[in-house]
Amino acid sequence: MKILTIHADFIEFEAKKRAIKDIGDVEKGKVRAEECLVVFTAVEKRDEKKVDTIVQKYVQEIKNIAQQVNTKTIVLYPYAHLSSMLSSPAIAEDVMKRAETILSEKYKVTRAPFGWYKSFTIACKGHPLSELSREFTVDENTHDTHDTHEMKKEYAADTKSEKKEEQELKQDISEALKAEDTLVSHWYILDCNGELQSITYNKEKQEFNGFDFSNHTNLKKFAAYEMAKSRVAKEEPPHVRLMRKLELVDYEPGSDPGNLRYYPKGRLIKGLIERYVTQKVKEYGAMEIEAPIMYDYEHPALKSYLHRFPARQYAIQTPNKKVFLRFAACFGQFLEMHDAQISYKHLPVRLYEMTRYSFRVEQHGELTGLRRLRAFTMPDTHAFCSNLQQANEEMMKRVEMSWQVQEGIGLDMKHDLEFAIRITRDMWDKNQDYVKSLVKRFGKPTLVEMWDKRFFYFSMKYEWNFVDALDKCSTLTTDQLDVENAERYDITYVDKESKKQFPLILHCSPSGAVERVMFALLERAAMSEIAGKVPELPLWLAPTQVRLIPVSVETHGDFCTKVAERLDTAEVRVDIDDREESVGKRIRASGQEWTPYTLVIGDKEVEGNQFSVRVRGKENDIMMSFDDIVEQIKEKTKNRPYDTLPLPRLLSKRIIFVG
């Protein structure tokens, strides 16, 4: 079960429409509760085997939180969006009804109707305990006096089945992934002067020795995250709320966890990022290819590589063979290069694919919104190089290309990202001057993880990592120096003496997974909001760049249409709020959607050539001409891809995806 509790000044809700066909009727009208604890609730599939126990835990959690916030009024609110693995509606409703009965002995309880689409307004109090999330399930050791003998047998059989499935899954875990838990890492900070400083971390005391992090807050968080090796998210990161609030992305309960649905605005943003990354990689000189998403599990080279890559695989039995879903673009590119005829004159050879999708069976506790998924879009570009010198030169070119990608998307390299280098001691000894040049280029102290022996297929890699609002860290850009796979896949080139040689291979994702880029942008916006700043997306990614609000739709609507058509011609995404709402309410709605430019159109605007423009993030409205507006938007979005408005222009014609 998952719950989200809000200590609220009030909540007001109203049932609008049946979400479940055969659900019962409810009383019409709005329901309001004051000074209350609102418990948004999702009952999950795993709760079904011990309903009595989960009810007890649910009630106890609510009582504990209610006591902490000192309230006697409870609102139980079914909220399916908290989980992608929901129980049956009948059980979920039964759990909430039973909880209502128990809690009503000591509390004033309101239960929102189950199986209905509802509108609601809530006022969160804003103190440290006003927003809490909890996740709990049935402990197998918990004694449940209401279990019948048959239910216990059924539960035991189900547990045995789950353990069997878990054991089968473990067979598909790579040796590299297992090695991650046993490898001994030595940790350092490498500064811009080339000094390598050994560091240690006391996890219990959360203390470092060996480096002064006082001026490097995010680097300290990043180092703690990496050295503690804790990947499980115990709280929901704020970007999850934003991705739903803005109607960009949502969980898909009809799929495997970690597979998301994209609403039109989210698909626009994702598509634009994909196009921009591809544009920059092609400018760098890579040739774009396309390859299958599934491969033969028993293919000798592929099977060997599986165990050198730290990822869990999806294994599938087809009518012909056992296959695995790719977790990177390597397989297709390597097999193509195996069949190619390559001369030293061709090197470096650069190949690229935007893998839509790659698949990794990430652990359930690690799946979080856009941050970590089981199906993701990964831009992957490989460079095949003749020797270490050429590989170093090529990697530096890719550093510059990736820098342009991240800055162009809208991230600030120095402020938003932290640098890491993973390297074997032998490679450090041979190549430390080059590694120091990478850190000097980045311009900030860098976390270095060093291994005494090489286990993975690479001897060195660098990463740019984003630190989110919960101090979790996620890799975006990465590049790896692969010293194994050319030989494994029998990829060769002919040298000057007409002899066959194995190239070195660089593996680069210039942006990281596209979904993770969206996560970083939303998390950064959330952190801005927490800091009292106005949250926003980069202008080139804003689904609506300009919103027109006619004072009177009847009087000023035609003029708004003409302005919108001119903005269309200038390749600016524009919509019109023609709803029968007050101007103030429509202005607030535009702000809640993070619209960069909002124009209210009245008689003065129709008669003149000046507009009073509300620019997001600015305190006061700005007077601008039509040409000024277009020029400013074009300058801020220069060299970025453009796409048309993803929704109907008139807001009155739009459906609500997240209600």
C-alpha positions in Angstrom: 0.0 0.0 0.0 1.1 3.5 -0.7 -0.3 6.6 1.0 0.4 10.4 0.7 -0.8 12.4 3.7 -1.5 16.2 3.6 -2.2 18.1 6.7 -4.6 20.7 5.3 -6.5 23.8 6.3 -9.2 22.3 4.2 -10.1 20.0 1.3 -13.1 20.4 -0.9 -14.0 17.7 -3.5 -16.9 16.8 -5.8 -17.6 13.6 -7.6 -17.9 14.3 -11.4 -18.2 11.1 -13.3 -18.0 7.4 -12.9 -14.5 5.9 -13.4 -15.8 2.4 -12.9 -18.9 1.3 -14.8 -20.9 -0.5 -12.1 -19.9 1.7 -9.2 -22.8 2.9 -7.0 -24.3 6.4 -6.9 -23.0 9.2 -4.7 -24.6 12.3 -3.4 -24.3 15.3 -5.7 -22.5 18.5 -4.6 -19.2 19.5 -3.0 -17.9 18.0 0.2 -15.6 20.0 2.5 -13.5 19.1 5.5 -11.6 21.7 7.6 -8.4 21.3 9.7 -7.9 17.7 8.5 -5.4 15.0 7.6 -6.1 14.0 4.0 -4.9 10.4 3.3 -4.5 9.8 -0.4 -4.5 6.0 -0.7 -3.5 3.3 -3.3 -4.2 -0.3 -2.3 -1.9 -2.6 -4.2 -2.0 -6.1 -5.7 0.4 -7.4 -3.0 -2.0 -6.3 -0.3 -4.8 -8.7 -1.4 -3.5 -11.8 0.3 -3.8 -10.4 3.8 -6.5 -7.7 3.8 -7.0 -7.7 7.5 -3.4 -7.1 8.2 -3.1 -4.4 5.7 -6.1 -2.6 7.1 -4.5 -2.8 10.6 -1.3 -1.3 9.3 -3.2 1.4 7.3 -5.2 2.4 10.3 -2.1 2.5 12.6 -0.1 4.6 10.1 -3.0 7.1 9.9 -3.3 7.2 13.7 0.4 7.8 14.1 0.5 10.7 11.6 -2.8 12.2 13.0 -1.2 12.2 16.5 1.9 13.9 15.2 0.0 16.7 13.5 -2.6 16.9 16.2 -5.8 16.5 14.3 -9.0 14.6 14.9 -10.5 14.9 11.4 -9.5 12.4 8.7 -10.3 12.3 5.0 -9.7 9.0 3.3 -9.2 9.7 -0.4 -8.7 6.9 -3.0 -5.9 7.9 -5.3 -4.9 5.3 -7.9 -2.1 7.4 -9.3 0.2 6.6 -6.4 0.9 3.1 -7.8 1.1 1.2 -11.0 0.2 -2.2 -9.4 -3.3 -1.6 -8.0 -5.5 -4.2 -6.3 -8.9 -5.0 -7.6 -11.4 -2.2 -7.1 -13.5 -4.4 -4.8 -10.7 -5.0 -2.4 -9.5 -1.4 -2.4 -12.9 -0.1 -1.6 -13.3 -2.7 1.2 -10.0 -1.8 2.8 -11.0 1.9 2.9 -14.5 1.2 4.2 -13.1 -1.0 7.0 -10.5 1.6 7.9 -13.3 4.2 8.0 -15.3 2.1 10.5 -12.3 1.6 12.8 -11.1 5.2 12.7 -14.6 6.6 13.2 -14.4 5.3 16.8 -12.0 8.1 17.7 -12.0 10.5 14.7 -14.3 12.4 12.5 -13.9 10.6 9.2 -14.9 11.5 5.7 -14.4 9.0 2.9 -14.2 10.3 -0.7 -16.3 8.2 -3.1 -14.4 5.3 -4.7 -14.5 4.7 -8.5 -15.4 8.3 -9.4 -13.5 11.0 -11.2 -13.4 13.9 -8.7 -12.3 17.5 -8.7 -10.7 18.8 -5.5 -9.1 21.8 -4.0 -6.7 21.5 -1.1 -4.8 23.9 1.1 -1.7 22.4 2.5 -0.5 23.9 5.8 3.2 23.9 4.8 4.9 22.8 8.0 7.6 20.0 8.0 5.0 17.3 8.7 2.3 18.6 6.4 3.3 16.3 3.5 4.3 12.7 4.2 4.5 9.6 2.1 4.4 6.0 3.3 4.8 2.7 1.6 4.1 -0.6 3.5 3.0 -4.1 2.8 2.2 -7.3 4.7 5.2 -8.7 6.6 5.3 -12.4 6.0 6.1 -12.9 9.7 3.1 -10.8 10.9 0.5 -12.9 12.6 -3.0 -12.4 11.2 -5.7 -14.0 13.4 -8.3 -13.7 10.7 -6.5 -15.8 8.1 -8.2 -19.1 7.4 -6.2 -22.2 6.8 -7.0 -22.2 3.1 -5.9 -18.6 2.8 -2.6 -19.3 4.5 -2.0 -22.2 2.1 -2.8 -20.0 -0.8 -0.5 -17.3 0.5 2.4 -19.7 1.0 2.0 -21.1 -2.5 2.0 -17.5 -3.9 5.1 -16.7 -1.9 6.8 -19.8 -3.2 5.9 -18.8 -6.7 7.3 -15.3 -6.2 10.5 -16.7 -4.9 10.8 -19.0 -7.9 10.3 -16.1 -10.3 12.9 -14.1 -8.3 15.3 -17.0 -8.6 14.7 -17.2 -12.4 15.3 -13.5 -12.7 18.6 -13.8 -10.8 19.8 -16.2 -13.5 19.6 -13.2 -16.0 21.7 -10.9 -13.8 25.1 -10.2 -15.3 28.3 -11.1 -13.7 29.2 -7.4 -13.9 26.2 -6.4 -11.8 27.1 -9.0 -9.2 30.6 -7.7 -9.2 29.4 -4.2 -8.4 28.4 -5.4 -4.9 31.8 -7.0 -4.3 34.3 -4.7 -6.0 36.6 -2.7 -3.7 36.7 1.0 -4.7 39.2 3.6 -3.7 37.7 7.1 -3.6 39.5 10.4 -4.3 38.8 14.0 -5.2 40.8 15.3 -8.1 41.0 19.1 -8.2 41.6 21.4 -11.1 45.3 21.7 -10.2 45.8 18.0 -10.7 46.0 17.0 -7.0 44.5 13.6 -6.2 43.2 13.5 -2.6 42.1 10.3 -1.0 38.8 10.5 0.9 36.8 8.3 3.3 33.2 8.4 4.4 31.6 7.4 7.6 28.0 6.4 6.6 26.7 6.4 10.1 28.0 9.8 11.1 27.8 11.1 7.5 31.2 12.5 7.8 34.1 12.8 5.3 37.8 12.9 5.8 40.4 13.9 3.2 38.8 16.9 1.4 37.1 20.1 2.4 33.7 20.1 0.9 32.6 23.4 2.4 32.5 25.2 -1.0 31.2 22.2 -2.9 27.8 21.2 -1.4 26.5 19.2 -4.4 29.8 17.4 -4.8 29.6 16.3 -1.2 26.1 15.0 -1.7 27.2 13.2 -4.8 30.2 11.6 -3.1 28.1 10.5 -0.1 25.5 9.0 -2.5 28.1 7.1 -4.4 30.1 5.9 -1.5 27.0 4.8 0.5 25.8 2.9 -2.6 22.1 3.4 -1.6 19.9 3.6 -4.7 16.4 3.0 -3.3 14.2 6.1 -3.2 12.4 6.3 0.2 10.4 9.3 -0.8 8.7 10.4 -3.9 10.8 13.1 -5.7 9.0 16.3 -6.4 9.3 15.9 -10.2 6.7 13.1 -10.1 4.1 15.6 -8.8 5.2 18.1 -11.5 5.1 15.7 -14.4 1.5 14.9 -13.6 0.5 18.4 -12.6 1.7 19.7 -16.0 0.1 16.8 -17.8 3.5 15.6 -19.3 4.0 12.0 -18.2 2.3 9.5 -15.9 2.6 5.9 -14.7 1.0 3.3 -16.9 -0.8 0.7 -14.7 -1.5 -1.4 -17.8 2.2 -2.1 -18.3 5.2 -3.4 -16.4 6.4 -0.9 -13.7 9.0 1.5 -15.1 7.1 1.9 -18.4 5.4 5.3 -18.7 2.7 7.0 -20.7 3.3 10.4 -22.4 0.6 12.9 -22.8 0.8 15.3 -25.8 2.8 18.0 -24.0 5.2 15.4 -22.6 5.6 13.7 -26.0 6.4 17.2 -27.5 9.2 17.8 -24.9 10.6 14.3 -25.3 10.5 14.5 -29.1 12.2 17.9 -29.2 15.0 16.7 -26.9 15.5 13.6 -29.1 15.7 15.7 -32.2 18.2 18.2 -30.6 20.5 15.5 -29.4 20.4 13.8 -32.8 21.2 17.1 -34.5 24.2 17.8 -32.3 25.6 14.2 -32.7 25.2 14.4 -36.5 27.1 17.8 -36.4 29.9 16.0 -34.6 30.1 13.6 -37.5 28.3 10.4 -36.4 26.4 8.2 -38.9 22.8 7.4 -37.7 21.7 3.7 -37.9 18.8 1.7 -36.6 19.0 -1.8 -35.1 16.7 -4.4 -33.6 15.6 -4.2 -29.9 16.0 -7.9 -29.3 18.9 -10.3 -29.7 19.7 -14.0 -29.4 20.5 -14.9 -25.8 22.8 -17.7 -26.9 24.8 -15.7 -29.5 28.4 -16.2 -28.3 29.6 -12.6 -28.5 26.4 -11.2 -27.2 26.1 -13.6 -24.3 29.7 -12.9 -23.3 29.0 -9.1 -23.3 25.9 -9.5 -21.2 28.1 -10.6 -18.3 30.4 -7.6 -18.7 27.7 -5.0 -18.5 26.2 -4.0 -15.1 22.5 -4.3 -16.0 19.6 -6.7 -15.4 18.1 -8.1 -18.7 14.6 -8.7 -19.9 14.7 -12.3 -21.2 11.9 -13.5 -23.5 11.1 -16.8 -25.1 10.1 -16.4 -28.7 8.7 -19.2 -30.9 12.3 -19.7 -32.2 14.7 -18.9 -29.4 15.4 -17.2 -26.1 16.1 -13.5 -26.7 16.9 -10.5 -24.5 15.8 -6.9 -25.0 18.7 -4.6 -25.6 19.8 -2.4 -22.7 22.0 -0.1 -24.9 22.7 0.4 -28.6 26.0 -1.5 -28.5 24.7 -4.8 -29.8 23.4 -3.5 -33.1 26.3 -1.2 -33.8 28.9 -3.8 -32.9 27.3 -6.5 -35.2 27.2 -4.0 -38.0 30.8 -3.1 -37.5 31.7 -6.8 -37.4 30.5 -7.1 -41.0 32.1 -3.8 -42.2 35.3 -3.4 -44.1 37.4 -0.8 -42.3 40.8 0.8 -43.0 42.9 2.8 -40.7 42.2 5.7 -43.0 38.5 5.6 -42.0 39.2 5.9 -38.2 37.7 7.2 -36.1 34.4 5.7 -37.3 31.4 7.2 -35.5 28.0 5.5 -35.3 24.8 6.7 -33.6 21.4 5.5 -32.7 18.6 7.0 -30.6 17.4 3.7 -29.0 13.6 4.0 -28.5 13.6 1.9 -26.4 16.3 0.3 -24.2 15.3 -2.0 -21.4 16.7 -2.8 -18.0 15.0 -4.7 -15.2 15.7 -2.2 -12.5 14.8 -3.2 -9.0 11.3 -2.2 -7.9 12.4 0.0 -5.1 14.7 1.9 -7.5 11.9 2.8 -10.0 11.0 6.5 -9.5 9.1 8.6 -11.9 11.4 9.7 -14.8 14.6 9.1 -12.9 15.0 5.4 -13.2 12.9 3.3 -15.6 12.8 -0.1 -17.1 12.1 1.2 -20.6 14.0 4.4 -21.6 15.2 6.3 -24.7 19.0 6.4 -24.9 21.0 8.3 -27.5 24.1 6.1 -28.0 27.1 7.0 -30.1 30.2 4.8 -30.5 33.6 5.8 -31.9 36.0 3.2 -33.1 39.6 4.4 -32.7 43.0 3.1 -33.7 44.9 3.7 -30.4 44.8 5.4 -27.1 46.1 8.7 -28.4 43.3 8.9 -31.0 40.7 7.7 -28.4 41.8 10.5 -26.0 41.5 13.1 -28.8 38.1 11.7 -29.8 36.8 11.7 -26.2 37.7 15.3 -25.8 35.7 16.2 -28.9 32.8 14.3 -27.5 33.2 16.2 -24.2 32.7 19.4 -26.2 29.8 18.0 -28.1 28.1 16.8 -24.9 28.7 20.1 -23.2 26.9 21.8 -26.1 24.1 19.3 -25.8 23.5 19.8 -22.0 23.8 23.6 -22.2 21.6 23.7 -25.3 18.9 21.6 -23.6 18.9 24.2 -20.7 21.2 22.8 -17.9 24.0 24.8 -16.4 27.1 22.7 -16.5 28.9 24.3 -13.6 25.8 24.7 -11.4 23.6 21.7 -12.2 26.1 18.9 -12.8 28.9 17.1 -10.9 31.8 15.2 -12.6 33.0 11.7 -11.9 35.7 9.5 -13.3 35.8 5.7 -12.9 39.2 4.2 -13.7 41.5 1.3 -13.1 44.8 2.0 -11.3 46.8 0.8 -14.3 45.0 3.2 -16.6 45.4 6.1 -14.1 49.2 5.4 -14.1 49.4 5.4 -17.9 46.9 8.2 -18.6 46.7 10.5 -15.6 47.8 13.7 -17.5 44.9 13.2 -19.8 42.5 12.6 -17.0 43.7 15.7 -15.3 43.0 17.6 -18.5 39.4 16.4 -18.4 38.9 17.8 -14.9 40.6 21.0 -15.8 38.2 21.4 -18.8 35.2 20.7 -16.5 36.5 23.4 -14.1 35.4 21.8 -10.8 36.8 19.2 -8.3 35.8 15.7 -9.5 35.0 12.5 -7.7 37.3 9.7 -8.8 36.5 6.0 -8.2 39.6 3.8 -8.7 39.8 0.0 -8.9 43.0 -2.1 -8.4 41.9 -4.5 -11.2 39.6 -4.2 -14.2 36.5 -6.2 -14.2 34.2 -4.3 -16.6 34.8 -4.0 -20.3 36.1 -0.4 -19.9 39.3 0.8 -18.3 38.0 4.4 -17.8 34.8 6.4 -18.1 33.6 9.8 -17.1 30.1 10.9 -16.1 28.2 14.1 -15.5 25.7 13.6 -12.7 22.6 15.5 -11.5 21.8 15.9 -7.8 18.1 16.0 -7.2 15.9 17.5 -4.5 16.2 14.4 -2.3 20.0 14.3 -2.7 19.8 11.3 -5.0 22.3 11.4 -7.9 21.7 10.4 -11.5 24.1 10.0 -14.4 23.3 12.0 -17.5 26.3 12.3 -19.9 28.8 9.4 -19.9 31.7 8.2 -22.1 33.6 4.9 -21.7 36.9 3.6 -23.0 36.1 0.0 -24.1 39.2 -2.3 -24.4 37.4 -5.6 -24.8 34.5 -5.6 -27.2 36.3 -5.1 -30.5 38.0 -8.5 -29.9 34.8 -10.1 -28.5 32.8 -9.1 -31.6 35.7 -9.6 -34.0 35.7 -6.0 -35.2 38.9 -5.2 -37.0 40.5 -2.6 -39.3 43.4 -2.9 -41.7 46.4 -0.9 -40.6 49.2 0.6 -42.7 51.0 -2.7 -43.0 47.8 -4.4 -44.2 47.4 -6.3 -40.9 44.2 -6.7 -39.0 44.0 -4.8 -35.7 41.3 -4.4 -33.0 40.2 -0.8 -32.5 39.4 0.8 -29.1 35.8 1.7 -28.7 34.2 4.8 -27.0 30.7 4.5 -25.7 29.0 7.9 -25.3 25.6 9.0 -24.4 25.9 12.8 -24.9 22.7 13.6 -22.8 22.0 10.4 -21.0 18.5 8.9 -21.2 16.0 11.5 -22.6 13.6 10.7 -19.7 16.3 11.4 -17.2 17.0 14.8 -18.9 13.3 15.6 -18.4 13.6 14.5 -14.8 16.6 16.8 -14.2 14.7 19.8 -15.7 11.7 19.2 -13.5 13.7 18.6 -10.4 15.6 21.8 -11.0 12.3 23.6 -11.4 11.1 22.0 -8.1 14.2 23.1 -6.3 13.7 26.7 -7.7 10.2 26.6 -6.3 11.4 25.4 -2.9 13.9 28.3 -2.9 11.1 30.8 -3.5 11.8 31.3 -7.2 9.5 30.8 -10.2 9.7 27.3 -11.7 9.9 27.1 -15.4 11.0 25.0 -18.4 13.5 26.2 -21.0 11.5 28.3 -23.5 12.2 26.0 -26.5 10.6 23.1 -24.6 7.6 25.0 -23.3 4.5 23.2 -24.8 2.8 26.7 -25.1 5.2 29.5 -25.5 2.6 32.3 -25.8 -1.0 32.3 -24.4 -3.5 34.9 -25.6 -6.4 35.8 -23.2 -9.2 37.8 -24.8 -11.0 40.0 -22.4 -14.1 39.2 -24.2 -14.1 36.1 -26.5 -17.0 37.6 -28.6 -15.3 41.0 -29.0 -11.6 40.2 -29.1 -11.6 36.5 -30.2 -11.1 37.2 -33.9 -8.2 39.5 -33.2 -6.6 36.8 -31.0 -7.0 34.3 -33.9 -5.2 36.6 -36.3 -2.3 37.2 -33.8 -2.1 33.4 -33.3 -1.9 32.8 -37.1 1.0 35.3 -37.3 2.8 33.6 -34.5 2.3 30.3 -36.2 4.0 31.6 -39.3 6.9 32.7 -37.1 7.1 29.2 -35.6 6.0 30.2 -32.1 3.7 27.8 -30.2 0.6 29.8 -29.3 -2.8 29.0 -27.8 -6.0 31.0 -26.9 -7.8 30.7 -23.6 -11.4 31.2 -24.8 -13.1 29.7 -21.8 -15.9 31.4 -20.0 -13.8 32.3 -17.0 -12.8 35.6 -15.5 -9.6 37.2 -16.9 -7.9 36.8 -13.5 -8.6 33.2 -13.3 -7.3 32.6 -16.8 -4.1 34.5 -16.0 -3.6 32.3 -13.0 -4.2 29.2 -15.0 -1.6 30.3 -17.5 0.9 30.7 -14.7 0.0 27.3 -13.2 0.9 25.8 -16.6 4.3 27.7 -16.6 3.4 29.6 -19.8 6.4 31.8 -20.6 4.5 34.7 -22.3 0.9 35.6 -21.4 -0.9 38.4 -23.3 -4.3 39.8 -22.3 -6.1 41.1 -25.4 -8.6 44.0 -25.0 -9.6 47.1 -26.9 -6.2 48.8 -26.6 -4.4 45.8 -28.0 -6.8 45.5 -30.9 -6.5 49.2 -31.8 -2.7 49.5 -31.3 0.5 47.6 -32.0 1.6 47.2 -28.3 0.9 44.4 -26.0 1.2 44.3 -22.2 3.1 41.0 -21.8 3.4 39.0 -18.6 6.8 37.3 -18.9 7.3 34.3 -16.5 9.7 35.1 -13.8 9.4 38.9 -14.2 7.6 41.0 -11.5 6.0 43.5 -13.8 4.3 43.3 -17.2 6.4 44.6 -20.2 5.1 46.6 -23.1 6.2 44.9 -26.3 5.3 45.0 -30.0 4.4 41.9 -31.9 7.9 42.0 -33.6 9.6 42.4 -30.2 7.8 39.3 -28.9 8.8 37.2 -31.9 12.4 38.5 -31.9 12.9 37.7 -28.2 11.5 34.2 -28.5 13.5 33.4 -31.7 16.7 34.6 -30.0 16.1 32.4 -26.9 15.3 29.4 -29.0 17.9 29.8 -31.7 19.4 26.6 -33.2 16.8 24.4 -31.3 14.3 22.2 -33.1 10.7 23.5 -33.4 7.4 21.6 -33.4 3.9 22.7 -33.5 1.4 23.1 -30.6 0.6 19.6 -29.3 -2.9 20.3 -28.2 -6.0 22.1 -29.8 -5.3 25.9 -29.9 -8.6 26.7 -28.1 -8.5 25.7 -24.5 -12.2 25.1 -24.5 -11.5 22.2 -26.9 -9.0 20.4 -24.7 -9.6 17.3 -22.7 -8.2 16.8 -19.2 -5.7 14.0 -19.1 -4.9 14.1 -15.4 -8.0 14.9 -13.2 
